[in-house]
Amino acid sequence: MYKKNEDRKIFFYINLVISGKGGHSSVPYLTKNPIPAAFRLIQIINGKLLYEFNSFQNIALYPLAFNSGSQQNIIPDEASLRFRGECTNQEDKKQLLDIFENSVKSIECLYSLKTRIDYEK
């Protein structure tokens, strides 16, 4: 019987900070809101994973945490996200990281924002 080799999985974490320009919610046109960009990034990554990997590859890139502050009526300057990646070989890990980095670059251009990526093992 075929047994999946789960003990050989590679796990890694990515922390991302998206920096924009905050302000009062009554004047959103004067801000660069990082929140819609963060949600769009998650959508882009999920879409790319569906079409870049076949269904037999054991890969995942999960959003684990999202934080953008808690002030009412304030658009924040930053939004932070934490992702967990899973794969079974270094080639898939490199492809996952490439997809992530290219998606982040797209979000930077689309929303005119800055980003910072930190990788953890």
All heavy atoms as an XYZ file, in Angstrom:
988
protein
N       0.837     -1.178      0.000
C       0.000      0.000      0.000
C       0.884      1.244      0.000
O       1.894      1.298      0.685
C      -0.913     -0.032      1.223
C      -1.845      1.124      1.321
S      -2.972      0.855      2.688
C      -4.270      1.885      2.142
N       0.492      2.237     -0.757
C       1.247      3.489     -0.853
C       1.040      4.324      0.401
O      -0.075      4.543      0.845
C       0.795      4.271     -2.087
C       1.451      5.599     -2.224
C       2.775      5.705     -2.632
C       0.763      6.767     -1.913
C       3.381      6.936     -2.735
C       1.364      7.993     -2.017
C       2.678      8.080     -2.429
O       3.288      9.298     -2.527
N       2.134      4.774      0.978
C       2.061      5.616      2.174
C       2.684      6.970      1.865
O       3.802      7.044      1.377
C       2.820      4.959      3.324
C       2.754      5.743      4.609
C       3.566      5.075      5.699
C       3.536      5.992      6.901
N       4.738      5.956      7.650
N       1.948      8.028      2.127
C       2.478      9.369      1.923
C       3.624      9.615      2.898
O       3.554      9.227      4.056
C       1.391     10.429      2.132
C       0.362     10.431      1.064
C      -0.613     11.559      1.302
C      -1.681     11.547      0.238
N      -2.674     12.576      0.465
N       4.653     10.265      2.418
C       5.810     10.537      3.246
C       5.666     11.912      3.894
O       6.331     12.864      3.517
C       7.080     10.456      2.393
C       8.315     10.293      3.240
O       8.249     10.383      4.457
N       9.431     10.065      2.595
N       4.782     12.008      4.883
C       4.482     13.280      5.536
C       5.657     13.801      6.357
O       5.793     14.983      6.562
C       3.244     13.149      6.439
C       1.971     12.853      5.697
C       1.540     14.012      4.822
O       1.727     15.169      5.213
O       1.012     13.748      3.734
N       6.514     12.892      6.853
C       7.608     13.340      7.704
C       8.711     14.037      6.914
O       9.626     14.583      7.502
C       8.181     12.177      8.518
C       8.540     10.973      7.654
O       7.850     10.754      6.648
O       9.492     10.270      8.000
N       8.624     14.080      5.592
C       9.618     14.764      4.782
C       9.125     16.120      4.294
O       9.738     16.720      3.449
C      10.008     13.891      3.589
C      10.855     12.734      4.014
C      11.360     11.881      2.913
N      11.434     12.543      1.616
C      11.924     11.987      0.545
N      12.386     10.779      0.588
N      11.948     12.642     -0.605
N       8.049     16.583      4.831
C       7.533     17.889      4.415
C       8.467     19.001      4.861
O       9.076     18.933      5.915
C       6.145     18.142      5.007
C       5.033     17.719      4.120
C       3.739     18.316      4.590
C       2.661     17.957      3.605
N       1.373     18.464      4.023
N       8.537     20.023      4.030
C       9.301     21.229      4.339
C       8.296     22.299      4.758
O       7.333     22.558      4.040
C      10.092     21.693      3.109
C      11.089     20.626      2.674
C      10.780     23.018      3.386
C      11.701     20.884      1.313
N       8.516     22.894      5.911
C       7.660     23.963      6.406
C       8.481     25.249      6.492
O       9.656     25.220      6.851
C       7.115     23.643      7.802
C       6.242     22.434      7.837
C       6.752     21.206      8.231
C       4.910     22.518      7.476
C       5.948     20.080      8.261
C       4.093     21.402      7.509
C       4.617     20.173      7.897
N       7.862     26.365      6.174
C       8.518     27.662      6.314
C       7.451     28.721      6.543
O       6.269     28.504      6.290
C       9.383     27.995      5.083
C       8.614     28.017      3.787
C       8.078     29.204      3.297
C       8.428     26.857      3.052
C       7.375     29.230      2.112
C       7.717     26.874      1.858
C       7.195     28.064      1.385
N       7.903     29.874      7.043
C       6.991     30.978      7.347
C       7.468     32.243      6.653
O       8.661     32.461      6.495
C       6.910     31.203      8.860
C       6.300     30.031      9.574
C       7.086     28.971     10.010
C       4.934     29.963      9.782
C       6.524     27.875     10.641
C       4.351     28.871     10.410
C       5.157     27.827     10.836
O       4.583     26.753     11.447
N       6.508     33.045      6.242
C       6.802     34.324      5.605
C       6.011     35.402      6.343
O       4.799     35.276      6.525
C       6.389     34.337      4.121
C       7.019     33.184      3.351
C       6.748     35.678      3.488
C       6.456     33.014      1.938
N       6.706     36.447      6.753
C       6.062     37.617      7.352
C       6.145     38.756      6.350
O       7.217     39.019      5.802
C       6.751     38.009      8.656
C       6.620     36.924      9.697
O       5.528     36.463      9.984
N       7.739     36.498     10.250
N       5.031     39.393      6.109
C       4.963     40.472      5.131
C       4.354     41.705      5.783
O       3.333     41.609      6.470
C       4.096     40.056      3.936
C       3.810     41.132      2.898
C       5.081     41.482      2.133
C       2.717     40.689      1.958
N       4.987     42.845      5.569
C       4.429     44.127      6.006
C       4.175     44.956      4.761
O       5.075     45.144      3.932
C       5.384     44.873      6.965
C       4.822     46.247      7.324
C       5.632     44.049      8.221
N       2.940     45.419      4.613
C       2.564     46.292      3.506
C       2.388     47.691      4.077
O       1.578     47.896      4.984
C       1.256     45.824      2.841
C       1.389     44.395      2.319
C       0.862     46.774      1.715
C       0.107     43.788      1.806
N       3.170     48.629      3.562
C       3.138     49.997      4.070
C       2.480     50.926      3.056
O       2.836     50.916      1.882
C       4.559     50.499      4.339
O       5.171     49.698      5.305
N       1.534     51.698      3.544
C       0.846     52.678      2.711
C       0.889     54.041      3.362
O       1.891     54.436      3.940
N      -0.226     54.708      3.302
C      -0.364     56.018      3.959
C      -1.733     56.036      4.615
O      -2.757     55.987      3.942
C      -0.254     57.144      2.933
C      -0.382     58.522      3.539
C      -0.312     59.602      2.483
C      -0.553     60.948      3.136
N      -0.966     61.955      2.175
N      -1.732     56.089      5.918
C      -2.975     56.074      6.660
C      -3.645     57.435      6.692
O      -3.131     58.425      6.166
N      -4.785     57.457      7.315
C      -5.531     58.703      7.454
C      -6.924     58.427      7.982
O      -7.283     57.296      8.295
N      -7.718     59.446      8.043
C      -9.087     59.315      8.525
C      -9.955     58.688      7.443
O      -9.794     58.974      6.256
C      -9.648     60.683      8.944
C     -10.856     60.556      9.801
N     -12.129     60.444      9.273
C     -10.986     60.493     11.144
C     -12.985     60.321     10.261
N     -12.317     60.357     11.415
N     -10.885     57.871      7.855
C     -11.730     57.156      6.886
C     -12.700     58.077      6.147
O     -13.295     57.673      5.149
C     -12.509     56.037      7.579
O     -13.364     56.577      8.572
N     -12.843     59.299      6.597
C     -13.727     60.235      5.891
C     -13.077     60.793      4.625
O     -13.758     61.399      3.799
C     -14.133     61.387      6.818
O     -12.992     62.158      7.159
N     -11.758     60.591      4.477
C     -11.043     61.068      3.293
C     -10.158     59.953      2.717
O      -8.938     60.104      2.615
C     -10.206     62.339      3.608
C     -11.099     63.544      3.803
C      -9.315     62.113      4.822
N     -10.758     58.843      2.321
C      -9.946     57.702      1.857
C      -9.121     58.018      0.614
O      -8.091     57.394      0.386
C     -10.988     56.619      1.576
C     -12.260     57.352      1.362
C     -12.188     58.569      2.230
N      -9.542     58.992     -0.161
C      -8.819     59.363     -1.381
C      -7.469     60.010     -1.075
O      -6.631     60.136     -1.961
C      -9.666     60.297     -2.253
C     -10.173     61.514     -1.530
C      -9.424     62.676     -1.480
C     -11.402     61.485     -0.865
C      -9.880     63.796     -0.798
C     -11.866     62.586     -0.185
C     -11.102     63.744     -0.146
O     -11.555     64.844      0.547
N      -7.243     60.390      0.175
C      -5.955     60.961      0.574
C      -5.009     59.903      1.151
O      -3.904     60.226      1.572
C      -6.160     62.063      1.621
C      -6.949     63.288      1.174
C      -7.141     64.257      2.338
C      -6.241     63.979      0.013
N      -5.439     58.655      1.169
C      -4.647     57.579      1.775
C      -4.209     56.574      0.718
O      -4.660     56.620     -0.425
C      -5.465     56.839      2.849
O      -6.510     56.096      2.219
C      -6.055     57.795      3.871
N      -3.339     55.682      1.145
C      -2.982     54.483      0.368
C      -3.222     53.308      1.306
O      -2.339     52.924      2.077
C      -1.536     54.542     -0.109
C      -1.313     55.608     -1.156
C       0.102     55.572     -1.676
C       0.266     56.675     -2.720
N       1.630     56.756     -3.201
N      -4.424     52.778      1.247
C      -4.897     51.787      2.201
C      -4.250     50.421      1.938
O      -4.463     49.825      0.893
C      -6.419     51.693      2.101
C      -7.034     50.917      3.233
O      -6.359     50.175      3.935
N      -8.336     51.081      3.409
N      -3.496     49.885      2.910
C      -2.864     48.584      2.704
C      -3.812     47.394      2.873
O      -3.497     46.290      2.456
C      -1.767     48.559      3.769
C      -2.313     49.408      4.871
C      -3.094     50.496      4.178
N      -4.989     47.619      3.452
C      -5.901     46.501      3.726
C      -6.439     45.861      2.445
O      -6.350     44.637      2.286
C      -7.039     46.934      4.676
C      -6.443     47.305      6.037
C      -8.075     45.824      4.830
C      -7.433     47.915      7.002
N      -7.005     46.610      1.492
C      -7.468     45.960      0.261
C      -6.324     45.283     -0.507
O      -6.523     44.234     -1.115
C      -8.059     47.106     -0.566
C      -8.301     48.210      0.388
C      -7.335     48.038      1.506
N      -5.129     45.862     -0.438
C      -3.984     45.254     -1.112
C      -3.647     43.901     -0.489
O      -3.326     42.942     -1.200
C      -2.779     46.185     -1.041
N      -3.723     43.812      0.829
C      -3.417     42.555      1.512
C      -4.427     41.468      1.140
O      -4.051     40.324      0.857
C      -3.409     42.774      3.024
N      -5.702     41.814      1.110
C      -6.713     40.833      0.731
C      -6.555     40.409     -0.728
O      -6.710     39.240     -1.068
C      -8.124     41.360      0.991
C      -8.509     41.308      2.436
C      -8.757     42.473      3.136
C      -8.618     40.104      3.104
C      -9.102     42.437      4.476
C      -8.964     40.052      4.435
C      -9.204     41.222      5.135
N      -6.238     41.354     -1.579
C      -6.032     41.036     -2.998
C      -4.825     40.124     -3.178
O      -4.846     39.224     -4.008
C      -5.866     42.324     -3.811
C      -5.782     42.089     -5.278
C      -7.112     41.580     -5.830
N      -6.979     41.331     -7.239
C      -7.369     40.225     -7.843
N      -7.963     39.276     -7.156
N      -7.214     40.064     -9.126
N      -3.784     40.341     -2.386
C      -2.605     39.483     -2.455
C      -2.976     38.036     -2.150
O      -2.539     37.114     -2.847
C      -1.533     39.972     -1.477
C      -0.295     39.099     -1.370
C       0.491     39.118     -2.680
C       0.573     39.531     -0.212
N      -3.774     37.819     -1.124
C      -4.201     36.460     -0.772
C      -4.962     35.838     -1.934
O      -4.750     34.673     -2.280
C      -5.046     36.469      0.524
C      -4.163     36.880      1.709
C      -5.687     35.109      0.770
C      -4.931     37.202      2.979
N      -5.844     36.586     -2.568
C      -6.590     36.073     -3.720
C      -5.664     35.719     -4.883
O      -5.828     34.687     -5.521
C      -7.616     37.102     -4.190
C      -8.741     37.327     -3.232
C      -9.638     38.466     -3.707
O      -9.170     39.446     -4.264
N     -10.942     38.313     -3.473
N      -4.710     36.582     -5.157
C      -3.780     36.336     -6.259
C      -2.976     35.068     -6.009
O      -2.831     34.218     -6.898
C      -2.848     37.549     -6.462
C      -3.632     38.723     -7.049
C      -1.667     37.188     -7.361
C      -2.857     40.036     -7.047
N      -2.460     34.925     -4.805
C      -1.652     33.744     -4.481
C      -2.491     32.477     -4.602
O      -2.052     31.491     -5.197
C      -1.032     33.880     -3.080
C       0.060     34.951     -3.110
C      -0.477     32.555     -2.597
C       0.580     35.333     -1.751
N      -3.696     32.485     -4.059
C      -4.557     31.298     -4.154
C      -4.835     30.936     -5.611
O      -4.812     29.765     -5.983
C      -5.870     31.510     -3.401
C      -5.690     31.412     -1.909
O      -4.760     30.789     -1.433
N      -6.584     32.035     -1.164
N      -5.101     31.926     -6.442
C      -5.345     31.665     -7.858
C      -4.127     31.095     -8.560
O      -4.226     30.154     -9.348
N      -2.959     31.649     -8.271
C      -1.738     31.164     -8.912
C      -1.422     29.732     -8.501
O      -0.962     28.938     -9.319
C      -0.559     32.080     -8.587
C      -0.578     33.363     -9.380
C       0.707     34.132     -9.175
C       0.764     35.323    -10.096
N       2.064     35.981    -10.040
N      -1.645     29.393     -7.238
C      -1.357     28.033     -6.784
C      -2.215     27.008     -7.503
O      -1.756     25.898     -7.785
C      -1.542     27.914     -5.271
C      -0.578     28.712     -4.399
C      -0.837     28.450     -2.928
C       0.866     28.422     -4.749
N      -3.441     27.374     -7.819
C      -4.331     26.449     -8.534
C      -3.816     26.118     -9.930
O      -4.024     25.017    -10.423
C      -5.734     27.046     -8.650
C      -6.541     27.131     -7.369
C      -7.831     27.899     -7.622
C      -6.840     25.751     -6.826
N      -3.156     27.072    -10.570
C      -2.754     26.895    -11.957
C      -1.266     26.642    -12.157
O      -0.845     26.309    -13.253
C      -3.203     28.101    -12.788
C      -4.701     28.162    -12.873
C      -5.430     29.031    -12.078
C      -5.395     27.303    -13.717
C      -6.816     29.062    -12.137
C      -6.776     27.332    -13.778
C      -7.478     28.213    -12.988
O      -8.849     28.226    -13.050
N      -0.463     26.798    -11.122
C       0.973     26.586    -11.249
C       1.403     25.197    -10.787
O       2.495     24.748    -11.118
C       1.737     27.641    -10.438
C       1.455     29.056    -10.854
C       2.421     29.578    -11.886
O       3.508     29.005    -12.025
O       2.073     30.580    -12.541
N       0.584     24.533    -10.001
C       0.905     23.207     -9.477
C      -0.208     22.236     -9.867
O      -1.361     22.623     -9.959
C       1.033     23.237     -7.951
C       2.194     24.048     -7.454
C       2.028     25.377     -7.098
C       3.454     23.482     -7.337
C       3.091     26.129     -6.634
C       4.529     24.222     -6.870
C       4.348     25.548     -6.519
N       0.162     20.958    -10.036
C      -0.895     19.974    -10.300
C      -1.465     19.483     -8.972
O      -0.888     19.696     -7.913
C      -0.385     18.826    -11.189
C       0.577     17.903    -10.489
O       0.322     17.446     -9.383
N       1.694     17.616    -11.136
N      -2.587     18.822     -9.038
C      -3.300     18.442     -7.815
C      -2.602     17.332     -7.043
O      -2.972     17.045     -5.908
C      -4.732     18.018     -8.155
O      -4.714     16.936     -9.055
N      -1.569     16.710     -7.618
C      -0.844     15.659     -6.924
C       0.375     16.183     -6.163
O       0.973     15.468     -5.376
C      -0.412     14.564     -7.902
C      -1.577     13.905     -8.564
C      -1.869     14.168     -9.890
C      -2.410     13.047     -7.857
C      -2.955     13.578    -10.500
C      -3.493     12.454     -8.461
C      -3.778     12.716     -9.791
N       0.738     17.433     -6.412
C       1.847     18.016     -5.675
C       1.354     18.427     -4.298
O       0.264     18.973     -4.142
C       2.420     19.219     -6.418
C       3.234     18.830     -7.633
C       3.671     20.046     -8.427
O       2.851     20.634     -9.112
N       4.937     20.392     -8.318
N       2.160     18.155     -3.318
C       1.789     18.389     -1.926
C       2.299     19.761     -1.492
O       3.303     19.863     -0.797
C       2.379     17.272     -1.073
C       1.538     16.960      0.124
O       0.556     17.648      0.384
N       1.922     15.939      0.858
N       1.618     20.817     -1.888
C       2.055     22.186     -1.591
C       0.917     22.978     -0.959
O      -0.258     22.666     -1.162
C       2.551     22.930     -2.854
C       1.450     23.063     -3.907
C       3.770     22.252     -3.438
C       0.728     24.339     -3.872
N       1.295     24.006     -0.203
C       0.294     24.909      0.368
C       0.996     26.194      0.795
O       2.180     26.190      1.139
C      -0.393     24.279      1.567
N       0.267     27.268      0.763
C       0.737     28.555      1.286
C      -0.462     29.198      1.979
O      -1.320     29.791      1.344
C       1.287     29.440      0.163
C       2.055     30.684      0.566
C       3.215     30.344      1.504
C       2.591     31.394     -0.658
N      -0.523     28.997      3.305
C      -1.668     29.423      4.091
C      -1.452     30.805      4.713
O      -0.426     31.026      5.341
C      -1.911     28.470      5.272
C      -2.136     27.045      4.911
C      -1.171     26.080      5.219
C      -3.302     26.645      4.285
C      -1.388     24.747      4.915
C      -3.516     25.309      3.977
C      -2.552     24.370      4.295
O      -2.762     23.063      3.986
N      -2.444     31.698      4.597
C      -2.373     32.919      5.413
C      -2.769     32.553      6.844
O      -3.828     31.981      7.075
C      -3.393     33.850      4.758
C      -4.285     32.976      3.953
C      -3.551     31.706      3.675
N      -1.898     32.836      7.799
C      -2.152     32.488      9.200
C      -2.662     33.657     10.029
O      -3.456     33.474     10.938
C      -0.866     31.972      9.868
C      -0.267     30.691      9.349
C       1.017     30.388     10.104
C      -1.248     29.547      9.483
N      -2.145     34.856      9.735
C      -2.496     36.013     10.557
C      -2.549     37.265      9.692
O      -1.828     37.379      8.704
C      -1.470     36.198     11.671
N      -3.426     38.162     10.099
C      -3.584     39.454      9.427
C      -3.786     40.492     10.517
O      -4.662     40.339     11.356
C      -4.797     39.411      8.495
C      -5.023     40.689      7.734
C      -4.627     40.788      6.418
C      -5.617     41.785      8.331
C      -4.823     41.962      5.707
C      -5.811     42.958      7.636
C      -5.414     43.048      6.317
N      -2.987     41.539     10.500
C      -3.116     42.582     11.511
C      -2.961     43.940     10.843
O      -2.026     44.154     10.068
C      -2.067     42.417     12.602
C      -2.248     43.405     13.727
O      -3.238     44.128     13.793
N      -1.292     43.449     14.627
N      -3.881     44.841     11.151
C      -3.781     46.199     10.611
C      -4.218     47.237     11.639
O      -4.616     48.327     11.278
C      -4.623     46.323      9.335
O      -5.982     46.077      9.619
N      -4.135     46.891     12.907
C      -4.511     47.843     13.950
C      -5.966     47.712     14.335
O      -6.705     46.896     13.787
N      -6.373     48.557     15.271
C      -7.746     48.440     15.774
C      -8.393     49.796     16.069
O      -9.349     49.867     16.821
C      -7.756     47.589     17.049
O      -6.951     48.194     18.035
N      -7.889     50.857     15.470
C      -8.498     52.166     15.707
C      -9.728     52.340     14.826
O      -9.710     51.989     13.641
C      -7.497     53.278     15.410
C      -6.350     53.333     16.397
C      -5.431     54.478     16.085
O      -4.988     54.630     14.960
N      -5.150     55.294     17.087
N     -10.777     52.893     15.406
C     -11.999     53.135     14.651
C     -11.846     54.355     13.761
O     -11.225     55.344     14.143
C     -13.179     53.321     15.598
C     -13.571     52.064     16.315
C     -14.812     52.282     17.162
O     -15.323     53.385     17.303
N     -15.298     51.207     17.742
N     -12.418     54.277     12.571
C     -12.445     55.377     11.601
C     -11.063     55.815     11.122
O     -10.901     56.926     10.651
C     -13.194     56.592     12.154
C     -14.636     56.278     12.441
O     -15.264     55.533     11.698
N     -15.157     56.832     13.508
N     -10.075     54.935     11.269
C      -8.713     55.257     10.848
C      -8.248     54.213      9.840
O      -8.345     53.014     10.085
C      -7.739     55.281     12.047
C      -8.155     56.337     13.065
C      -6.296     55.485     11.590
C      -8.100     57.768     12.580
N      -7.751     54.670      8.711
C      -7.098     53.793      7.749
C      -5.645     53.671      8.196
O      -4.972     54.688      8.377
C      -7.207     54.364      6.325
C      -8.686     54.365      5.895
C      -6.341     53.576      5.352
C      -8.962     55.092      4.607
N      -5.156     52.445      8.403
C      -3.821     52.279      8.970
C      -2.709     52.563      7.962
O      -2.918     52.523      6.750
C      -3.803     50.806      9.379
C      -4.716     50.156      8.393
C      -5.811     51.165      8.134
N      -1.526     52.844      8.499
C      -0.337     53.007      7.667
C       0.181     51.662      7.163
O       0.786     51.587      6.100
C       0.791     53.682      8.460
C       0.514     55.141      8.744
O      -0.050     55.820      7.863
O       0.863     55.594      9.845
N      -0.023     50.605      7.970
C       0.533     49.294      7.633
C      -0.470     48.178      7.877
O      -1.362     48.302      8.705
C       1.768     48.992      8.483
C       2.955     49.849      8.205
C       4.176     49.433      9.017
O       4.041     48.712     10.020
O       5.276     49.849      8.614
N      -0.249     47.099      7.139
C      -0.945     45.836      7.374
C       0.121     44.748      7.365
O       1.033     44.780      6.539
C      -1.990     45.563      6.299
N       0.025     43.815      8.300
C       1.001     42.728      8.337
C       0.279     41.396      8.167
O      -0.827     41.205      8.665
C       1.804     42.757      9.637
O       0.960     42.569     10.746
N       0.951     40.507      7.436
C       0.422     39.177      7.188
C       1.491     38.148      7.514
O       2.686     38.417      7.367
C       0.031     39.004      5.712
C      -1.118     39.845      5.226
C      -0.576     41.001      4.421
C      -2.021     38.995      4.370
N       1.039     36.980      7.935
C       1.948     35.853      8.189
C       1.414     34.662      7.409
O       0.226     34.340      7.493
C       2.017     35.553      9.677
C       2.950     34.405     10.041
C       3.104     34.320     11.556
N       3.829     33.157     11.980
C       5.152     33.058     12.013
N       5.889     34.077     11.614
N       5.726     31.957     12.431
N       2.299     34.028      6.657
C       1.948     32.863      5.850
C       2.765     31.664      6.304
O       3.900     31.816      6.756
C       2.277     33.102      4.368
C       1.420     34.124      3.703
C       1.732     35.471      3.767
C       0.293     33.741      2.989
C       0.954     36.422      3.136
C      -0.495     34.680      2.352
C      -0.163     36.027      2.431
N       2.185     30.476      6.136
C       2.910     29.225      6.367
C       2.937     28.466      5.055
O       1.898     28.236      4.431
C       2.223     28.384      7.422
C       2.920     27.046      7.650
C       2.252     26.292      8.745
N       2.061     24.924      8.313
C       1.734     23.955      9.135
N       1.517     24.207     10.408
N       1.582     22.745      8.683
N       4.126     28.083      4.641
C       4.288     27.312      3.423
C       4.596     25.862      3.743
O       5.250     25.563      4.742
N       4.100     24.972      2.882
C       4.369     23.540      3.007
C       4.665     22.989      1.629
O       3.992     23.337      0.660
C       3.155     22.791      3.558
C       2.718     23.190      4.921
C       1.478     22.423      5.368
O       1.081     21.447      4.695
O       0.901     22.815      6.386
N       5.661     22.125      1.551
C       5.972     21.441      0.295
C       6.821     20.217      0.615
O       7.180     19.991      1.773
C       6.672     22.370     -0.687
S       8.154     23.128     -0.029
N       7.154     19.435     -0.398
C       7.903     18.205     -0.167
C       9.304     18.216     -0.757
O      10.060     17.286     -0.546
C       7.141     16.983     -0.723
O       6.837     17.223     -2.083
C       5.880     16.731      0.065
N       9.654     19.269     -1.510
C      11.013     19.331     -2.052
C      11.428     20.781     -2.257
O      10.596     21.691     -2.238
C      11.138     18.511     -3.343
C      10.202     18.993     -4.427
O      10.251     20.157     -4.826
N       9.341     18.105     -4.908
N      12.716     20.977     -2.454
C      13.272     22.325     -2.579
C      12.818     23.035     -3.859
O      12.688     24.260     -3.876
C      14.807     22.273     -2.512
C      15.352     21.935     -1.130
C      14.961     22.954     -0.079
O      14.889     24.156     -0.334
N      14.706     22.478      1.125
N      12.580     22.275     -4.932
C      12.113     22.896     -6.179
C      10.729     23.519     -5.989
O      10.473     24.633     -6.457
C      12.079     21.881     -7.330
C      13.435     21.363     -7.743
C      13.911     20.204     -6.879
O      13.072     19.472     -6.296
O      15.134     20.039     -6.755
N       9.848     22.786     -5.312
C       8.513     23.330     -5.044
C       8.587     24.542     -4.104
O       7.853     25.510     -4.266
C       7.593     22.267     -4.442
C       7.156     21.239     -5.465
O       7.384     21.442     -6.677
O       6.586     20.205     -5.052
N       9.506     24.488     -3.135
C       9.668     25.631     -2.224
C      10.120     26.858     -3.006
O       9.586     27.950     -2.816
C      10.680     25.305     -1.129
C      10.880     26.463     -0.162
C      11.872     26.125      0.930
C      12.084     27.331      1.842
N      13.080     27.067      2.878
N      11.079     26.672     -3.898
C      11.551     27.803     -4.701
C      10.422     28.363     -5.554
O      10.245     29.574     -5.655
C      12.719     27.385     -5.591
C      13.267     28.552     -6.397
C      14.343     28.116     -7.351
C      14.904     29.223     -8.188
N      14.035     30.282     -8.598
N       9.615     27.487     -6.146
C       8.498     27.944     -6.967
C       7.461     28.693     -6.119
O       6.937     29.722     -6.539
C       7.854     26.773     -7.699
C       6.844     27.200     -8.738
C       6.306     26.034     -9.554
O       6.723     24.891     -9.404
N       5.358     26.330    -10.416
N       7.173     28.188     -4.920
C       6.242     28.875     -4.015
C       6.761     30.268     -3.648
O       6.005     31.246     -3.668
C       6.047     28.069     -2.732
C       5.013     26.964     -2.745
C       5.110     26.139     -1.464
C       3.626     27.503     -2.921
N       8.049     30.356     -3.329
C       8.630     31.650     -2.966
C       8.625     32.605     -4.149
O       8.369     33.809     -3.987
C      10.037     31.466     -2.408
C      10.122     30.749     -1.067
C      11.577     30.533     -0.671
C       9.368     31.482      0.013
N       8.890     32.090     -5.351
C       8.841     32.934     -6.559
C       7.428     33.473     -6.788
O       7.243     34.651     -7.105
C       9.302     32.159     -7.790
C      10.806     31.938     -7.822
O      11.542     32.607     -7.061
O      11.247     31.075     -8.608
N       6.431     32.607     -6.640
C       5.037     33.029     -6.790
C       4.709     34.112     -5.767
O       4.101     35.134     -6.091
C       4.084     31.828     -6.650
C       4.182     30.938     -7.888
C       2.642     32.275     -6.401
C       3.491     29.603     -7.747
N       5.131     33.897     -4.535
C       4.859     34.876     -3.481
C       5.518     36.216     -3.798
O       4.864     37.259     -3.769
C       5.339     34.344     -2.122
C       4.999     35.251     -0.988
C       3.750     35.201     -0.402
C       5.920     36.169     -0.509
C       3.422     36.048      0.644
C       5.606     37.023      0.529
C       4.350     36.959      1.106
N       6.804     36.188     -4.115
C       7.539     37.429     -4.375
C       6.988     38.174     -5.590
O       6.850     39.402     -5.555
C       9.021     37.126     -4.551
C       9.687     36.706     -3.254
C      11.082     36.141     -3.438
O      11.604     36.134     -4.578
O      11.657     35.695     -2.431
N       6.659     37.459     -6.655
C       6.095     38.103     -7.848
C       4.717     38.696     -7.560
O       4.382     39.770     -8.066
C       6.034     37.131     -9.017
C       7.407     36.800     -9.558
O       8.335     37.592     -9.449
N       7.559     35.616    -10.117
N       3.942     38.010     -6.750
C       2.620     38.523     -6.371
C       2.749     39.783     -5.532
O       1.999     40.743     -5.715
C       1.835     37.453     -5.608
O       1.641     36.306     -6.406
N       3.712     39.794     -4.632
C       3.944     40.981     -3.799
C       4.375     42.158     -4.668
O       3.895     43.287     -4.490
C       4.981     40.675     -2.688
C       5.448     41.951     -2.005
C       4.396     39.721     -1.666
N       5.262     41.908     -5.633
C       5.691     42.985     -6.543
C       4.503     43.546     -7.316
O       4.409     44.752     -7.542
C       6.752     42.469     -7.509
C       8.097     42.262     -6.872
C       9.087     41.688     -7.878
C      10.378     41.297     -7.191
N      11.295     40.615     -8.121
N       3.595     42.671     -7.732
C       2.399     43.120     -8.451
C       1.538     44.020     -7.579
O       1.024     45.043     -8.047
C       1.576     41.915     -8.917
O       2.303     41.126     -9.808
N       1.375     43.639     -6.323
C       0.578     44.438     -5.388
C       1.237     45.801     -5.152
O       0.556     46.828     -5.088
C       0.383     43.674     -4.056
C      -0.562     42.497     -4.268
C      -0.110     44.581     -2.948
C      -1.958     42.867     -4.694
N       2.557     45.808     -5.043
C       3.274     47.085     -4.874
C       2.965     48.032     -6.027
O       2.672     49.204     -5.810
C       4.782     46.850     -4.818
C       5.302     46.355     -3.510
C       6.813     46.188     -3.533
O       7.406     46.000     -4.617
O       7.402     46.241     -2.447
N       3.042     47.509     -7.241
C       2.790     48.347     -8.423
C       1.330     48.764     -8.520
O       1.022     49.924     -8.773
C       3.191     47.603     -9.694
S       4.959     47.358     -9.841
N       0.439     47.818     -8.324
C      -0.988     48.077     -8.494
C      -1.519     49.107     -7.503
O      -2.307     49.982     -7.854
C      -1.768     46.765     -8.361
C      -3.257     46.810     -8.601
C      -3.558     47.236    -10.030
C      -3.860     45.440     -8.328
N      -1.057     49.026     -6.256
C      -1.585     49.893     -5.198
C      -0.625     51.011     -4.787
O      -0.925     51.760     -3.865
C      -1.950     49.051     -3.962
C      -3.172     48.197     -4.167
C      -3.069     46.910     -4.681
C      -4.440     48.671     -3.861
C      -4.186     46.114     -4.866
C      -5.568     47.890     -4.038
C      -5.425     46.606     -4.545
O      -6.542     45.829     -4.723
N       0.534     51.107     -5.423
C       1.556     52.113     -5.082
C       1.932     52.054     -3.605
O       1.905     53.062     -2.891
C       1.076     53.518     -5.443
O       0.835     53.618     -6.816
N       2.273     50.863     -3.159
C       2.632     50.629     -1.763
C       4.046     50.070     -1.673
O       4.605     49.603     -2.665
C       1.657     49.635     -1.126
C       0.185     50.038     -1.116
C      -0.685     48.864     -0.738
C      -0.029     51.187     -0.166
N       4.603     50.074     -0.489
C       5.899     49.461     -0.206
C       5.670     48.198      0.614
O       4.685     48.102      1.358
C       6.792     50.411      0.596
C       7.031     51.740     -0.059
C       8.077     51.611     -1.114
C       8.392     53.001     -1.674
N       8.903     52.966     -2.990
N       6.580     47.239      0.473
C       6.460     45.997      1.232
C       7.810     45.603      1.816
O       8.858     46.014      1.330
C       5.942     44.840      0.353
O       6.870     44.616     -0.712
C       4.575     45.132     -0.204
N       7.746     44.781      2.856
C       8.940     44.178      3.447
C       8.620     42.707      3.733
O       7.609     42.388      4.357
C       9.324     44.885      4.739
C      10.642     44.371      5.337
C      11.023     45.055      6.637
N      10.181     44.568      7.722
C       9.332     45.312      8.437
N       9.181     46.587      8.172
N       8.625     44.782      9.401
N       9.482     41.823      3.240
C       9.290     40.388      3.412
C      10.385     39.857      4.333
O      11.557     40.132      4.124
C       9.360     39.647      2.058
C       8.329     40.192      1.074
C       9.181     38.146      2.268
C       8.476     39.652     -0.334
N       9.986     39.080      5.345
C      10.911     38.392      6.228
C      10.603     36.901      6.185
O       9.435     36.504      6.347
C      10.781     38.890      7.674
C      11.156     40.350      7.822
O      12.199     40.751      7.264
O      10.392     41.085      8.481
N      11.634     36.094      5.977
C      11.461     34.654      5.882
C      11.943     33.981      7.171
O      12.937     34.375      7.738
C      12.263     34.092      4.700
C      11.849     34.662      3.383
C      12.564     35.710      2.798
C      10.732     34.176      2.719
C      12.176     36.243      1.577
C      10.338     34.700      1.499
C      11.068     35.739      0.940
O      10.678     36.273     -0.255
N      11.192     32.941      7.589
C      11.581     32.122      8.737
C      11.597     30.668      8.304
O      10.852     30.272      7.420
C      10.561     32.247      9.878
C      10.454     33.582     10.510
C       9.382     33.591     11.593
O       9.134     32.526     12.215
O       8.800     34.645     11.815
N      12.419     29.897      8.951
C      12.438     28.447      8.675
C      11.565     27.732      9.661
O      11.239     28.170     10.684
C      13.854     27.905      8.746
C      14.681     28.400      7.599
C      15.942     27.628      7.495
C      16.698     28.143      6.304
N      17.570     27.248      5.707
